[in-house]
Amino acid sequence: MHLLVALTLLTSVLSAQTITIAPAPVDRAALVVQVKVARCTGDVLSARDATGHEYDLQADDDDTSTLVLGHVPANQAVTLKVATVASTQPHAVKVGPGEDGLTVSIDGQDVLNFRTDKNKKPRADIKDEILRAGYLHPVRSPSGAIVTGDYPANHPHHHGIWTPFTKAIFQGRATDFWNMQSKKGEEQWHGGGRLWSGEVYGGFEAEMHMNDLSGPKPITALLDRWSVTAYAISHAPKPMRVFDLTTEQACATKDPLELPEYHYGSFGLRGPDAWNGKDGARFLTSEGITDRKKGDGTRARWCYLGGKTEAGISGTAVLGFPDNFRFPMPLRLHPDMPYFSIVPQKLGAFSIEPGKPYVTRYRFVVTDGEPDAKLFDACWNSLAYPAVVKVGK
């Protein structure tokens, strides 16, 4: 009888919990909220706002729970009431084996693929020295349109979303991990790490090696560790796919990697071949620049690349986290190819030193339709004004 009373009281406490997200002075979208709420072992929780919108609460490994709010207007607090869900919800975000690597899907639709098989040639004319693995492609919009390119005919060393450095100096030698056709260096997938799926988010970890090929024998100069997390977004202003990429680049030897001032490399986003040419791709920066020549060399909080697809227009906005090195992002917008780089070394030389990993974070917002600056601003605002949470009863 006492156990029944205790369980009844505990159930009452759980159902009485509220989560309040403090207001911010700006609109926010895709706001990731992490909160510590009480739950019984095995419980699946959800949270409902005053309008009746319901959000899944994913249990994390560190006794926190995560939910994502699609949209929060400026100067408005949000209060959510926590409830226990009757049965386990299916994972909205799933990570598992896919074409040539790992596939991340949301609600049964493929969102992105991480390539791990470097030996599968898309065309017979691809030279062996530029075959690589360890990048994202294809990335798909909510309609399923592909918004990345791979092994393009005019620059076959470009690959979807990838992060090698270009001009670099290692042990006194000039090397280049981006232009693999030069045979001075390469970046290759080395191995996988943790995979996770869930009601709200899922992702994976991977490690690439930037190998210096300019000396007597190949040497791994830099370890490039990735963590990719995709989110299921509820009640957003429009359909969108949202995922984060964190890169941690660390010296693999006692020697630093020196990065002289240069105009591209470090991060690249390549669009499909159909977007080639001066008028083939659409660009938009957070500063309102659409002319790629005017935008080249500028700095921005986010940059969008899109073009014509079966959905009309589809594309990807890349948002830099405010604490990234040399933020706002220094941009290289190519004058006639559908790609751009985010290039800290545009602003001057720097080095990655032993024992001091270089960490960078990006959020990707993939949409169909005309590029939506207001939405991208709201998504970036969620990075600048993260959720401040209070749990009550």
N, C-alpha and C positions, 0 to 999 in steps of 0.2 A: 504494500500500500504506500509506504514511504517512497519507494522507487518511482511509482506512478505519479505521485505528487511532484517529485523532483523533476521528472521528465516534462510534466505539464508546465511547471514554472519555467524550465529552460526553453521550451517551445514558445512560451509567452514572451520571454526576453528576446529571443531571436526575431520573432515577428514584429516586435516593437522597435527594432533598430531603425534608425534613419541615417542617411548619408547626406551631408550638406556640402556642396561645392561653392566656395566663395566666389563672388562676382569679380570680373576683370573689366578694365575700361575699353575693351575691344571685343568684337565678335570672335568666337573661336569655333573651329570645326575639327572633327576627328580628335577630340580631347581624350587622351588616355588617362584614366583615373585609377590609382592604386590606393587601396584602403584596407585597414585591418578591421574586420568584422568578426563577431563570434559566430561559429558554426559547429555543429556536431560532426563527428567523423562520418564521411560519406554523404553529407548534405550537399545538395545542389541549390544554390541561391540565385535569386533574381532581384532586381530593384525596379520600382515603378515610380514615375514622376507624377506631378499633379495633373498632367494632361492625359494620363493613361498609358504613355509610352513605357514599354518594358525593356529592360536591359539584362542580359546574362551577366553573371558574376563568376569569373573563372578563378578557381582556387590556385594559388601559386605555391611554390615550394617553401617560401619563407613566412608562412602564416598570413600573407596578404592576399587580397583578391583584386582582380582587375576587371574593369568595364570600360567601354568607350562610348562617349556621347557624340552623336553625329553633329549637333550644332548647339551652341550656347550663345545667346545674344549678349551684347555688351551690357555691363552694369546689372546683370541679372544673376541672382543666386539660384541654384538648383537643389531642391530637396527630394531625395529618393527614399521610398519606404522599402525595406528589405523583406523578402518573403522566401519561404522554402518551396522549391519546385517539387511537384509530386514524384517525378521520375527523372532519371538521368537524361540530359539533353544530348543529342548527337553532336559530335565535334563539327563546328562550322568551318574551322580552319584545319586542313589536313595536310600533312607532309609525308611524302613517301616516294618510292622509286618511280621514275618517269623516263621520258625520252632522253637517253644519254646522260642520265644523272638523277637529280631530285626534282620533284614537282610539288609546288604549293598550290592548293585549291581552296576556294571559299564557296561554301554552299554548293559543292559539286562541280564548280566551274574552275578550270585551270587559270591561275593568275600569273605564275612565273615558273621558269625552269632554271635549275642550276646545272651547268654542263660539267661533267666529270670525265667524259670519254674524248680524249684528244685525237684518237686515231680514226674516227669516223669522218671521212671527207665529204663535205656537201657537194663538191664538184671535183672533177678529175684534175683540173688545172691548179689546185691548191698545192703549194710546195710544202714539203715535209717540215722545213725549218720554221714555218709559221703555224703549224698545227698546235693548238693549245686547249687547255681546259681550265676551269675555275672562273666562270663568269655567268651572268644572268642573261638568258635568252631561250625562248621568246618570253617577253613580258606582254600581257594581254590587258586590254581595257575591259570595262564592265560588259560591253557588247561581244567580247571575244576577239576584237581586232588586235592584230599584232603591232606593237609600237616600237619594237627594236629590230635591228638588222644584225647580220652575222656574216663574216667573210665576204663583204661587199666587193664587187668586181674591181672598183677603182681603188680600194684600200683594204685588201683582204686580211690585214692584220688588225682590223677593227672588230670588236665583239660586244654587241649589246650594251651591258653595263660592266665595266672593267676598271681596274685601279693600278696599273703599273706606272712607274716613273719613266720619263723619257731621258733627257740629258742628265747623267749622273756620273760621279767619280767615286770609285771604290779601290782602295789600296793604291791610289795614285794613277789608276787607269780610267779612261773614259769608257763608260758602258751605257747601255740603252735597253731597258726591259720592255718598252712599248713597241718599237720597230724591230720585231723579231727577225725580219728579213735581213737586217744588218749583221746578224749572227754575233753581235757583241753581248747580248743578254736575252733573257726570256723570263716570263712568269708562267708557272705551271701549278695546277692543282696538286697538292701533296697528300691530303687526306681529309676525312670528315670527322665531325665531332658529334655533339648532342643534337638529337632531333626531338621536336615536341609538337603536338597537336592539341587543340582545345576549342572550347565553345566561343572564345573571344579572340584568341590569338594563337599562332603557331609559328615555328621557324626552325632554323638549323644553324650549325656552326661549321666552318670549314677553314682550312689553312692552305694558302698558296705560298710558293717560294719564288722570290726574285733571284734568279741565278745569273751570276756574272760569267760570261763566256769569253772575256777579252784576254785572260791570262793563259798560262800553260795548261791549266785544267779548270773545269767548271767549279765554281764556289758559290754556295748559297750566301748571298749578301744580306737579304732581308726576308723576314717571315711576315707574311701578310695574312692576318687572322680576321675572318669575317664572322659577323653574327647578323643574320637576316630574320626579321620578325614581320609577319603579315597580320593585319587586323580585319576582323569582321565589323563593319561599321553599320550601326543601327540608326535610323531616323535622320539621315544626312540630308542636306539641301538638294543633292542630286546623287545618282549612283557614282561611286568612285571606288577604286582599289587603292589601298594605302599600305605601304610597307616601309620598314626602316632598315638601313644598312649601317652597321658600325664596323669600321676597319681599325685594327690595331696592328701597326707596322713596327717591327722590332728588329734590331740588328741581330744577325745570326752568328757573328764573330765578335772579336774585340775591336774591330775596325768600324768607324762610322760610315754612313752613306752620305756623301756630299751632294747637294742638289743646287747647281748654279742657277742663276736667273735664266728663265726660259719661258716660252710663250704657250706651251701645251704639255699635256701629260698629267699624271696624278689621279685624275678621275675622268672617265669618258662615258658619254651616252651616245650611242649610234642608232639612228632611225633606219627604217626599211629602205631598200633600193629605190622603191617607187617615189621617195621623197628627194631624190637626187636633183641637182640643178639649182640655180639661183632662186627660182621661184617654186621649188618643190616642197620646201619645208616651212613650217610656221614657227616663229620664235616670239617669245614674250618674256620680259624680265619684270621683276618686282618694281622696277623704276619706270615701267610703262614703255620700254623700248621694244619695238617690233622689227626694226631694221638691223639685220645681223652685222652689217659693217659698222653701224653706229654703236651697237651693243658690244662689239669685240673690244676687250680691254677695260670694260666697265666692271663695277662691282654691284652685287645684288644679293638680296635675301633669298630669292628663288629665281629659277629660270625654267621656262617651258619650251619643249620641243614637240611639235606635232605635225600632222599632215593628213592627206586624204586617205581614207580607209573605206571599207564596206559600210561603216557606220556613218559616213559623211566626213567628219573630222574627229581624229582621236590623237591623244598625246599624253606626255608625262611632264609634270612639274617636279623639279628636284629642289628640295628645301634644305638649306643649311642650318644646322643647329647653331644658336647664337654663341656658344662657347667654342666653336671650331677655331683653329689657328687661322689668323688673318681674315676673320669674318668682318664684313660681308664678302661673299665669295668673289674672287677675281675670275673673270670669265674669258674663255677663248671661244668665240662663235665662228665656225668655219664659213667662209664666204659663199661656197657653192655645194658643200656636202651636208647631209643631215646629221651633224653631230656637234657637240660642244664639250669642252673640258672645264673643270674647275681647277685652277692652277695657282696655289699659294706662291710658287716660285716666280710668278710674274712680278711680284712685288719685291723681289730680291732673293739672293741665295740663302739657304738654311741647310742644316744637317740633321740627320737622325742619328743620335748618339747611343752607344751601348748602355743598356740599363734604363733608357728613357724612351719607352714606346711612344710612337706618334699616333694619336687616336683622333679619328674624324667620324662624325655622324651625319647622315642624310636621311630625310624622309621623302618618299616618293608618293605622289598623288596622280593616279592615272584615270583619265576621264574620256568620255565621248562628247562631241559637240564643240562649239567654239571655246577657246581657252577662257577660263573664268577667273579673272584677276581677283575678284572679290572672294571667291571660294579659296583660292590659293593663299591669299592674305590671311583669311580666317584659319586655315590649316597651319600656316606659319606662326600665327599668334598663339596657337596651342603649345608651340615650342618655347616661345618667349614668356608666356604666362601660364606655366603648368598648373595643374589643379592643386588647389589648397583645400584640404578635406577635413571635415569634422564629423565624427560619429556620435550620435545621440540616441536617446531612448524615449 
